[in-house]
Amino acid sequence: MGRQRRDGDLLSFTLFARTSRALAVLLPLVLLGGLLGLFAGESGLGAVVVALAATVAVGTEALAAAARLVRPVPPHRIRTAIRDREQRTAFLPQRDPDASGRSRPRAPGRLVPTAA
């Protein structure tokens, strides 16, 4: 029986095609930068800068393509996670500072001399 193509295979192929297309555009720029650096008598710093820019551009494209491949989380899993977190959270009763028998908190102000 023939193997059917899954969505993951198609998306992987799309990612590869986009990355290779970006490389096909940027590789001549790298070579051109290297040649210009050689003809100008430079130490090759221009080629390094162009190669670094090409690497960053390809990496950014790959990350963007990978981000598009992530499937969204179903709403019922989000609700379950929120419910579980709510059940694990412990709420402490807040104390009433104006309750009878409780001294009033001291307001920040000038320093009170205390015994050392």
N, C-alpha and C positions, 0 to 999 in steps of 0.2 A: 504494500500500500504506500502511496505517496505521502510524504510529510506535509502537513498543512502548515501554513505560515501563521504564526501567532502575532498578536499586536506588539509584544515585546521585541520580536525579531524585526518587525517593520520599524519600530521606533529606534532600535539600535542602528539599523541601516541608515535611517534619516540622520541620526547623530553623526555617524561616520561620514556621510555625504556632506553634511554642513561643515564639519571640521576639515575634511580634505579640500573642500571648495575654498575655505579661508586660507588654508596652507598654500593652495595653488595661486591665490592672489598675493599672498605676502612673501612667498619665496623669491619671486623676481625682485621685489623691493629690497630684500636682504642682499641678494647678489648685486644689485645695482649700487646699494650703499657701500658694499665692499669694494667694488670696482672704482667708484668715485674716490673712496679713501686711498686706494692704491695710486691712482693717477694724481691725486692732490699731494701725495707725499706724506700723508698723515700716518699716525701710528696704528690706525685701524679703530680708533675710538668711535667714529661714525658708524662703522659696521656693527660694532657692539651695541650701540644705542638702537640701531634699526632692528637688530636681532632680538634685543630685549623687548622692544615695542611689539614686534611680531609675536613673540612668545606670550606676552600679556594679552594681546588681542585674541589669540587662539585659545588661551586658557579661559578668558572671559566668555568666549563663545561656547566652549565646552561646558562651563558651569551653567550658563543660561539654558543650554539644551538639556542638561541633566535635571535642572529645576523644572523644566516642562514635563519631564518624564514621571515626576512624583505624582502618585494618585492622591486625590483628596480624601480626607478621612470622612467616613459616613457619619451623618448627624447622630445616629443612635449611640455610636461609640463616644462621641463628645459628651452627650448627656450622661452616659454611664460614668465617664471619668469625672465629671463635675459632681455627680451624686456620690461617688466613692470618696472624693476629696472632702466633700461636706461632712460625710459620716466620720472621717478620720480627724477632722478639726475639732479641737477641744476649746470651748468657749469658757473663760473664767468669768465669774460674776464680778462686775465692777463695784468697787467700794464707793459708798457715798461719803464725800468729804464733809458734808453738812450734817451727818448723823449725830444724834445726841451722844455725848460722852467722848466724842472725837475732837482732839485739839485741831485748831485751824492751822493749815500749813503756813509757814513763814514766807512772806513775800521777799523776793530778792531785793536787796537794798544795800545799805552800808553794812560793813562787817561788824559783827558783835565780838567784843574781846572775850576770848575763852581761855580757860586755864590750860597751860601746855602740859 
